[in-house]
């Protein structure tokens, strides 16, 4: 788990970190951050930050359901991001 200072710093950069080199990933991450991030508990927020540290290629593979993250917390966060995207249409 990140220190309080590191967590606060990452929260300041959150909008910027959701901007990606692949539009396909950005269009999923940005609305999730705007509409759901603040409602998550600290562990899920940490998982979302960890997700943002992953490569665009990995995110694309996960979001297109071609692959699954090996780490359970990342897999759960991918599921949440996809569920959110499906719910908002």
BELKA-V314794 format. One record per residue. SS is DSSP state (A for helix, B for strand, O for the rest). OMEGA is omega in whole degrees, -180 to 180 (NA if undefined). D_CENTER is the distance of its C-alpha to the mean C-alpha in Angstrom with 1 decimal. Layout:
ss=SS omega=OMEGA d_center=D_CENTER
ss=SS omega=OMEGA d_center=D_CENTER
//
This chain:
ss=O omega=-179 d_center=16.0
ss=O omega=174 d_center=15.9
ss=O omega=180 d_center=19.1
ss=A omega=-179 d_center=19.3
ss=A omega=180 d_center=20.0
ss=A omega=179 d_center=17.1
ss=A omega=179 d_center=14.7
ss=A omega=178 d_center=16.5
ss=A omega=180 d_center=16.4
ss=A omega=177 d_center=12.6
ss=A omega=177 d_center=12.5
ss=A omega=-178 d_center=15.1
ss=O omega=-170 d_center=13.1
ss=A omega=-180 d_center=9.9
ss=A omega=-180 d_center=11.1
ss=A omega=-178 d_center=12.4
ss=A omega=177 d_center=9.5
ss=A omega=176 d_center=7.7
ss=O omega=-173 d_center=11.0
ss=O omega=176 d_center=11.3
ss=O omega=178 d_center=14.5
ss=O omega=180 d_center=13.9
ss=A omega=-179 d_center=14.1
ss=A omega=178 d_center=13.0
ss=A omega=-179 d_center=9.4
ss=A omega=-178 d_center=9.7
ss=A omega=174 d_center=11.2
ss=A omega=-175 d_center=8.4
ss=A omega=-174 d_center=5.6
ss=A omega=178 d_center=8.6
ss=A omega=178 d_center=10.2
ss=A omega=178 d_center=7.6
ss=A omega=-176 d_center=7.5
ss=A omega=-171 d_center=11.2
ss=A omega=-173 d_center=12.2
ss=O omega=-171 d_center=10.4
ss=A omega=-176 d_center=8.9
ss=A omega=-180 d_center=12.5
ss=A omega=-179 d_center=13.6
ss=O omega=172 d_center=11.6
ss=O omega=-174 d_center=13.7
ss=A omega=-179 d_center=13.4
ss=A omega=179 d_center=12.5
ss=A omega=175 d_center=9.4
ss=A omega=177 d_center=8.5
ss=A omega=179 d_center=9.3
ss=A omega=178 d_center=7.3
ss=A omega=177 d_center=3.9
ss=A omega=177 d_center=6.2
ss=A omega=178 d_center=7.3
ss=A omega=180 d_center=4.7
ss=A omega=178 d_center=5.4
ss=O omega=-179 d_center=8.8
ss=O omega=-179 d_center=9.2
ss=O omega=177 d_center=11.5
ss=A omega=180 d_center=11.3
ss=A omega=177 d_center=13.8
ss=A omega=180 d_center=11.9
ss=A omega=180 d_center=8.9
ss=A omega=179 d_center=11.8
ss=A omega=-180 d_center=13.7
ss=A omega=-177 d_center=11.2
ss=A omega=175 d_center=10.5
ss=O omega=177 d_center=14.2
ss=O omega=175 d_center=15.0
ss=O omega=179 d_center=17.1
ss=O omega=176 d_center=15.8
ss=O omega=174 d_center=13.9
ss=O omega=178 d_center=12.3
ss=O omega=-178 d_center=15.2
ss=O omega=-175 d_center=13.6
ss=A omega=-179 d_center=13.6
ss=A omega=177 d_center=10.9
ss=A omega=179 d_center=8.4
ss=A omega=178 d_center=10.4
ss=A omega=180 d_center=10.2
ss=A omega=176 d_center=6.5
ss=A omega=179 d_center=6.9
ss=A omega=179 d_center=10.0
ss=A omega=180 d_center=8.8
ss=A omega=179 d_center=6.8
ss=A omega=179 d_center=10.0
ss=A omega=178 d_center=12.2
ss=A omega=-179 d_center=11.3
ss=A omega=180 d_center=12.0
ss=A omega=-178 d_center=15.1
ss=A omega=-178 d_center=16.3
ss=A omega=171 d_center=16.3
ss=O omega=NA d_center=18.0
//
